Amino acid sequence: MVPLDEMPAALRDAIAQGRASRMLSSSRPVQVWAHRPALAQAWLELMSGFYRDSLLDERLRELLRLKIASITTCQACQLARKSDAVSEEDIACLATDSERFTPAERAALRFAELFAGDYMAIDDGHYARMEEFFSSAQVTEINMFCALMLAGGRMTYVQQAY
């Protein structure tokens, strides 16, 4: 890991902003990415776009993030809490068929589960179900957010940056 004081100031600032907004729960993954500071900065900017300018509500993003974390088994991702809109009780039953979640949340959670664990099973029926609750732009954002969370969780795990 690159020590924080050896990073470019812009990257240190991005980490501080990410920690303040709860987008980042730890600087450790970024300290690994900092071997490529411009790419680390670009990754953080992409992540912050999902938190700054999302079509999805905070609760849904957090549920999706945690669902994918449960599949990637990234400890840092599983332990982090990036929203108070999701309770520990919600996390304890992240099953896609739990009545605890709205039908829209269940559809999105099922999509995230398949996206991370069995992506070839996603078919037109899954998209039709999602479009019952979400606009095309929101479905696209769910896809992109799932991709970023899957990649980030796997990368954090593989780099042992947790």
Beta strands, then each sheet from edge to edge (+ up, - down):
end
